Amino acid sequence: MSIVRRIFVEKKPPFNIEAQTLFYDLKNNLNIKGLKNVRVINRYDVSGLSEDVFLKSIKTVFSEPNLDDIYIEDIVFDKNDKVFAVEYLPGQYDQRADSAEQCIQILTNGLKPTVSTAKVIVLSGDITEEEFIKIKNYCINTVDSREASLLKPENLDIEIEYPEEVEILEGFIEFDDVKLKNTYDKLGLAMSLEDFKFCHSYFKDVEKRNPTITEIRVIDTYWSDHCRHTTFLTKINDVKISDGKYNKPILKAYEEYKKSRDFVYGENKKSLCLMDIATIGMKELKKKGLLDDLDESGENNACSIIVDADVNGKKEKWLIMFKNETHNHPTEIEPYGGAATCLGGAIRDPLSGRAYVYQAMRVTGSGDPRTPIEETLKGKLPQRKITVEAAHGYSSYGNQIGLSTGQVTEIYDEGYVAKRMEIGAVIGAVPQKHVYRDKPSCGDVVILLGGKTGRDGCGGATGSSKEHTRESIFTCGAEVQKGNPITERKIQRLFRNPQVIKMIKKCNDFGAGGVSVAIGELSDGLKIDLDAIPKKYEGLDGTELAISESQERMAVLVDPKDADRFIELARTENLEATKVATVTSNRRIKMIWKGKTIVDISRDFLNTNGVTQVTDVLVNRIDDESYFDNIYKRLPGKNIKELWLQNLEDLNVCSQKGLAERFDSTIGSSTVLMPFGGAYQMTPEEGMVAKIPVLEGDTSTSTMMTFGYNPKLSRWSPFHGAVYAIIEAVSKIVAMGGDYKKIRLTLQEYFEKLGKDSRKWGKPFSSLLGALYAQKALNIPAIGGKDSMSGTFMDMNVPPTLVAFAVAVADANKVISSEFKKSGDKIILIKAKRDEYDLPDFDSLKKNFEKINELINKNLVYASSSIKYGGLAECITKMAFGNKIGFKFQEKINAEELFTSDYGSIVIEVDGDFDVSKYLKGIEYKILGETVVDPVIYIDDFEISLNEAMEHWERPLKNIFPSVIKDSRKNLLEIKYDKKILYKPSAKFAKPRVLIPVFPGTNCEYDSKKAFEKAGASVETYVFKNLTADDIKESIDELTIAIKNSQIIMLPGGFSAGDEPDGSGKFIATVFRNPKIKDAVMDFLKNRDGLMLGICNGFQALIKLGLLPYGEIRDINENDPTLTFNTIGRHVSCYVRTKIMSVLSPWFNNVKCGDIHLVAVSHGEGRFIANDDVLNTLKQNGQIATQYVDINGNPTMEMPYNPNGSYWAIEGITSPDGRILGKMGHSERIGKNVAKNIYGNKDQKIFEAGVEYFK
């Protein structure tokens, strides 16, 4: 039996950010008034290590001497302290433990130890037993975690209960209705009782045998609402639309829908159902020949359109794929994992279509997160906890996988207390010539690619299809997975290889249905070998293997001759790939486990999707008091100024910058508009825009994505809510410079559990009719969508929700942003008219859209923004914030005009000399006033300073999602060092070779490679493989050779092994400490005059190796500098100003001391810390290369200018001779049309300087 060793690791003050944050949370939000102090201690139990390796790992893997206090085996607490520990449930993915094992595996040359982790929380103060229980309940979410024992275990072996044979439901085909009902209740199925009876008839009359439990579970998964849209496919018999003023257009839209059915289907009409209303618009426009860009195939992965892309000045056919996905139920009960896998699942859909996903949008719905925790409903998590942890989960997954999140918006409505809304929308692209599709043939092979299967993925599809009950939080643990973004990143890399994707006939992602659906959908006839499926651990039975989902797996169908080559190429990307199934000629899905057939079902039976449900629909009368007549009255206030400031404090108007900055928005070097624009980065943009992801060269072809939805409007009338959701999304595209006629839509429906209540059915029915009405009026179709019909908790329901996502392709050169650009400009409102039923005048609206697009294409519009929920007042204020340019209204304006949600109306900024009568002839407009130098809004007799307005705007969510944190250290003097070392290498190279190693978690290699290639280098990216001991040995040898053949080594950004265990760059540092690699690096530096560059995660690794600041790999001690967690305690993504303070380094040969650049940062651990002796030495040696500076160019400790609280505002440092440079800012994330709404010089020319050094 292997010895278990225990280590406790605690951050030293003042670096114990997690403990400080928890203390504040418990004290202020949980109201534990007697709490005096909180300690958070990471506990590691380790087995399978020699004494020597264990001692090495303590200060390299588990801790950092300059940050942590370490306790071996035991730790003593004060007798009055209250102590508990938290650990993940068995089977849940623990990234910290996994990363620790991977790091140690490098030290052992391949032998993988076992690591178990827990978090020990120590509470000091006057805390009652009742409060102690309250704290534990708050800190432990029993869906994924449990209280851990404080005693050390004797061993870390997982207790495996080897499963018996799969159960056969004996006597099933003889059951009467009573026994069927009892069995149905006992099994807790998602399918209806009618479906279960249908299964009974099938096995009795067709198969003439009793089913296995696996077959029942597989059928239940297949027919779940999540996988088969059961609710949307329910047949609608009778439709009644109540009388009423605002119901008249619904009746008219219904009649128009029936005409569309006649046109599309003729005599061969399909059943009337919600799905038909959702898709008929696309079918009609296609039949009319207005949808020639639609990419259709036998795969159903994502919306896909064909575009002509400009790549290096030439036209290429590309596929643009986009998809929206919800994870409402999982996020409600386990916010971190649910939100993380929402994004993971959304990415997998276009990825399975072979597209590289390059941008994401997050739209969520929440109750008020400021609600006191004691008001939390029984069976619910606190709204604050859900919203904060969900943001952490989604951002963590996206940041690790390397996906730019272009817009993050949370919609607040008390209806979402019933169940949270968590939407991820993504967009991907791939050259059309790289995509090969073909029908399956008998003998074709199915390869399982990516992650292993575990018990934690069981019940994802069926769980998401059930309504939420008070027991869900205690019983649904197995339904929520922790995702592994590092593995999904590897699949993304693999699928960028044309050799790989040209082998794929068909591909399906491992969504909520697991093997049964992912593989089962690839062909009508299949034989699946469940024993071949790679497992996380032993003990899984056949049923679990059949239905367990995985967030980072793909089922890939290939020709048998290509299977081995595909598996070989997967291995080069450090991915596991296994043959698990073959295509058969009969129409049956067959699964073998332990040599026995446990599933053998007819494809035709599965394809019935169960019993067709039937319902009636009743659309209730809409209240005669219109939403638009009342919305501006929602604000308290005696005068325009008070109303204005109150409007800015509305939860659906106020600042969400502290939320959005958690998400990396710049990776990929393709973000055209940053989420917040202007010199102060304070104007929220209309949507997200990014250039398509070309691997070589450049492009001006970009994609836009926006969304629209208003819960209050939708609650008044689901029909109007859907119409204006589309109008809002389309208006935002137009405001950014897009052509509305080229827009393609995808819809997200989210409604209460409908049951058999015809009035409830009337809500999605009228909502979808509204969406169809808008599609037909604008001649733009919804070519995809996703429905979630389980938004019910007890007697509470989510608001009628139809979120419209709009996508358009645009020229990046023509994209404009929302912030006012200069003073003296005219500000004009292009107004959208409403008819007597408060619906848009579409003829007028389309003219407006065309005119705005024309003016933008003529470069006559400087800024543009659509009017949203908070009305014109919201619009003007936010446009003013970005550059702190004021505005003066030219005439009085009433509250109704200022605060009504005037969807479709757009505000534009044009030159002061703009000829209004010439350019705006034929459309309705109003000159509102002009921009002014003073940072003030002048309206009527009132003055509203932008600083005051900003204070009100930031106030509501500043304690939930803070955007700044004060630093007590004073600001600094500049540290200039303008001496150059005229260092020249002994050998010259016309095209120096750059080595970029790709480790698990690396995600900036593409941007870095492109930057060096553009500068004239020859670049090799080397993927470090560590799936097996042989992989590690091979990778160390190959990496050593690559170092010897290179002139430059770059360590790019990312999240090395997920920035775990509890610290960044540890995996990379462990690899580089290997004796072979260490010797090669030191020879590279000392004898071959090589250059090294580390950005972000690479900088962290250089610091942990001692290469910075010492220029050599050495052991780290407690007095050495390091990089640690940002003072704000979260990830920060934005642009910062950095100033060149030293030109000692050859990396800065092309800049001068004092030059200021705008550089993207995106990190959670960028705070440079060092003691005074080290700081003064760095200063004297000229090793402080760059500092963070404020808008006036002065080094500062203040956020947001210093984003992480770095001592002396240090952003980058060099080795003593300058040849090694480390910096947090992503200097590689540059390019034409990148971050157009951030002004200044972004190019530090370090890549050119590095290449020129060798010439």
Summary of the structure (lengths in Angstrom):
residues: 1255
radius of gyration: 30.1
end to end distance: 59.3
largest distance: 91.9
contacts: 4762
relative contact order: 0.10
helix: 35%
strand: 25%
